[in-house]
């Protein structure tokens, strides 16, 4: 998957001056690679020369061992790429060094799976160069929705996320959980959340209840009601008492009515009165 490959080499090299009666000695070795779509290399093919293989670097040791100090191990990392074929071979050329290759680790870098801004960004392989940016699209976590455009982020060549854009928010009836991990949990009993957003659920208004989790609106208690125009956050109200001191005056074909407001308005301030006129028959 990776197009930029990293090679970690652990090795030890003996000091040339520690080798007696040596005619030619080096304290370096060369690293090469050869790209191929098929695992068909042999001892003869491809040809072992620098025209076939691509030289990565000449590697020198930071520390060299001797008969006095034998515990010096070097670690060097080189990057190869971009790789355009399905695979590659590595080659090490020793032209006179007393070297021991202890281990070779080959790997590529990825930006790990993370959850940020309530969106999940899956593991993404870095680009072909160290300066490459690879865009990854995020998926909103369960029980959430995107705010505007879909969340995106850039994966850098070093395997780090940067430049987040967009975000997600919890659906109505769900609140963000920030203590453990970014997730949207259903509102608990007795609470509700009418709109989408990353804010906590709120307790039911007076004279209402929520006996289930994940409620977007609380149900009024028995004997209490809401007007169709009321918001979910408005408290439930009871029917008002009857008007007081009703006085009617009949004058031929007209009737004049007067009354005083109820003693108990039921908790509302938008009372309306309905008058029904019945025609009496002799």
N, C-alpha and C positions, 0 to 999 in steps of 0.2 A: 504493500500500500504506500509506504513512504517513498518519496522521490529524493529526499536528502537523507543520506545514511551516515551514521556515526560509528566509528570503529575505536573501541577502547582496548589498548594493548598494555598488558602488564609484562615486564621483562626485566632482566638483569644483564649487565655487560661488565666484562672484566677490564680493568685498566691495562692498557697496552704496556705500560712500564712495569707492570707486575708479572709480565710473561717473559721468561728468560730466553735469550738467543732467538728472538723473533726477527724475521727479515721484514715482513710487511704486516701491519696491524691497523685496524680501524676501530673506532668506537661509535660507529653509526651504522644504520641499515636503512633500506628504502622500502616504501610501501607503494604497491601498484594495485590497480583493479582493471577488470575486463568485463564489459557488459555482454549479456547473452540472453536470448529468448529460450534457450533449451539447455538442460544439464548434460551436455555431450562432450565436455572437455576431456582430453586424454593427456598422457605424458608428453605427447608430441604436439597436439593441437589444443588450443591456439599456440602459436610459436612463442617461446619464452624470450621475448625481446621487448625493448621499450617502444617499438613501433606498434606492436599489437596491444600491449598493456598501457594504460594511462598512469603516469606517475602521480601519486598523491603528495608525497613529501619525503624528504630525507630526515629520519628521526634520530635524534641524539639523546643520550641519557643525561639526566640531571645529576645522577650519582652513579659511580662505578665501583664494583667490588674488587677486593684484592685478597691476598692470603691473610691480611690482617683484619679486614672488615668484610664479612661475607653476607651481611643482612641488608643489603641495599636493593630495593625493588622499585622500579620506575613505573609510572602510569602516564601514558600519553593518549590523548583523544584527537582524532582527525575526522573531518567530515568529507563526504563524497557526494557529488551530485551536481546538477540533477540527474537522476537515473531515468532513462527513457525506455529501457527494455525490461523484461519480466524478472531478470535476476542479474547476478554478477559474480565474478570470482575475485578473490583477494590473493595477492602474491607478495611475498617478502623476499627481498634480495639482500643476502649477506655477502659482502665482498672482502671479508677478512676480519670480521669482528668475532670475539668470543662471546656469544650471546645465547641466552636461554629465554625462549618465549614461554611465559608461564600461563597466560590466558589471553584470549581474544574475544571480546564481546561486541556484537554487531546489533545495532538498534536504530530506530527512528523515533522522533519525538511527536507527541500528541498533546493537544489541549484536553484535559480530562473532563468527564461529564460533571456538570455543575447545575445547580438551581439558583438562579439570580433573577430578581425582579418578578418572582412568581412564574418564571418560565424555565423549562428544562432544556439545556443545551447539551447534546450528546457529544461523546468523544469525537474529536476531529483531528485528522492527520495534518501536520504542518505542511506548508508549501515547499516548492522546490528550492527556494533560496532563503538565507537567513533573514532577509528583509521582506519576505512574502507575507501577505495577509490573506487568510482564507476566511470567507464569510460563512457563518453557520446560522441557520434559522432555528429559533426556539419554539417549543410547543408549550402552551399554557398548561400549568399543573392541573390535576383534576379539580372540578368545581370552580373553575375560573374562566375568564374570557380575556381576549386581548383588548388593550386600550388603543384604539386607532389601528395603526399598521402592525404587522407581525413583528415580534421581537427578533432582533438580530445581534450578532456580536462578531468580532474579528479575532481569529486565532493567529498569533504571531509565530515567527519562525523559531522562537525559543520555547514554544509550548505554553504560552500564557494567553489568557483572554484579555481583550481590551476593546474599547469603543462600543459599549452597550447602547443600543437604541431600542425604543419601544418597551412595553411592559405589559403585565397582565394584572387583573384584579379579581377578587373573589366575587362569585355570583351572589345575587340576593339569597338570604338564608344561610350564608356561609361567612365566616370571619377568618382573618389571617392568624396563623399560629406561628409566632416568631421565636418562642423559647427553645423548641427542639429543632425544628427545621421549617423551611418555608413551605407551608401547605395551607389549604383552606378547609377548616372544620365546620361542620354543621352547628348552627346556633343551638345552645342548650335549652332545655325546657324552661319556660318562663321568660325567654328572651326572643328577639326577632331582629331581622335586618331587611328593610324593604327594598333597598337599592344595591346595585353592584358597587364595590369599592373595597379598599383595604383598610377598613375600620372595623371596630369590634361591634358585636351584636349589643343591643340595648334592651333593658327590661321592658316588659309589656306595660303600656299605659294603665292608669287606674281603671278598675272595673273591667279588665280583660285578662285573658290567659292564653298560654301556649303549652298544651299538654304533650306536644311532639317536638322533636328536634328539627332544625332546618326550616323554621317558619319564617315567612316573609311578612306576615300580618297576624296580629293577635286577635282571637275571637272574643267578642264581648260576652261578659257574664250574663246569666239569665236576668231579664228585666232591664238590660242596658243595650243601647243601640248606637249605630253610627249612621250619619247621613251619607248618601252616595258621594257627596262632595268632600267628605272628611278625608284627611290624610291618614296613613297607617299609624303615624305617630300621635294623632289626636286621641284624647281619652274618650272612652265610651260614656254616653249620657243616658239618663232615664227620661221617660215622658214627663213633661211639666204637669203641674196641677192645673185645675180648671181656672179660667178667668174669674175675677171677682167683681161683685156688684154690677151685674149686667142690668142695664136700663134700656128699654125700648120705647120709642115714641112713634105712634102711628099718625100720619097726617094724610088722610085720603088715600092716595096711591103710593105714598112713600113711607118708609120705616127708617128711623134713625136709631142706631145702636151705640151704646157707650158701655165700656167696661174698664176695669183696672187689671194690670198685669197679674199673673199668677203669683202666689206666695213662693212657690218653688219652681224655678225655671228648668229644673232637671240638669243643670250644669251647662246649659246652652245660652248663647247670647244672640242667637239669630232666630228667635221665635217668629213663627208666622201663624196667622189665624185663617181658618177656612169657614166661610159663612154659606149656609145652604138655605135657600128660600123655597118653601113649599107652598104651592097654591092650594088653598082649601076650597072644597066644593060644598055647596049647600045640600 
